[in-house]
Amino acid sequence: MKMREFMKTYFHHFNARETKATAQAWVDFLAKGGKMFLAMGGAMSTAELGISLAKMIRQGKVSAICTTGANLEEDLFNLVAHNEYEIVDNWRDLRPEDEEALYDRGFNRVTDTCIPETVLRHIEERLLKIWRRNSREGVAKFPYEYLLELLDDSSIEKHFQVPRENSWLLAAKEMKIPIWTPGWEDSTLGNIFTAFVIRENKEGATHRIMRSGTEQMEMLATWYRAQAASKTPIGFFQIAGGIAGDFPICVVPMLIQDLQLEDTPFWSYFAQIGDSTTSYGSYSGAVPREKITWGKIAASTPSFMINSDASIVAPLVFSYVLDE
């Protein structure tokens, strides 16, 4: 039984019904010529969401991505070091001494998955060569462009430990879709880059080779306006909360209110998977209708909120959209 048939048969109420409605609305949206923008927070790359997300990208179901720096780099880490990862079955029961033992062995834990420090040093070595060259030449790039350049090096392919079709970053590279990483400095590679500039400043290392967050917003504004000019509706599918969602959704009110481009269309579809609830001013748990007051979506925009685990729900939605 295909996932679409399964969900239509069994998903009738509560979060199950909302999940089915979200997926069907995505199918309908694409059928009308819309493009889907994906905002991805959480630790989705370490959860290996790339297995299903890469298919979505390659089949044109996702046309642009905004992600945390951690998700950007962790898809690459998984690609080249998957077999060195360790899974901790009893992660809820770990004592401080157990965590310290993992640290001493060179592992960084993300829930049940431990990322080896060796992969960080491997990628650092490759990026340092690129950053040093660009510092000498005065060439600035966005964070994702550096990782795509790294993947252009044929010598890295021998290190792949998962099929290339399971990497969403490789899929984005192949399909030439844009990637935004606001707050990239809040990531392992962002920390490594900062250390590089501090350590090698006298040799010419400079922050100026990394294009800024406001430049990323300008890039997003240009992209969104290009879609609007072609009369293409743009949908917004958000996994988790935080900056990966808050940054890109604000491009619409920025264009309308700050640039006074009043003919800018609102986002034409909105859905979010998250486990945060609305309390104490939480942006992550805010229901979609709050976004109407900020000029991000319209009252008529199809909107959905799935309160559940994205590592479970996102692959279900993707499988439904892909009609697998």
LINWO-V45796 format. One record per helix or strand of 2 or more residues. SS is the DSSP state (a for helix, b for strand). FROM is the first residue (numbers start at 0). TO is the last residue. If there is no record, write none. Layout:
ss/from/to
SS/FROM/TO
SS/FROM/TO
This chain:
ss/from/to
a/2/9
a/13/30
b/34/39
a/49/57
b/63/66
a/68/83
b/85/86
a/90/92
a/95/103
b/106/109
b/112/115
a/116/136
a/142/151
a/153/158
a/163/165
a/167/174
b/178/179
a/187/198
a/200/202
a/206/208
a/212/228
b/233/238
a/242/248
a/250/257
b/266/273
a/289/292
b/296/306
a/309/321
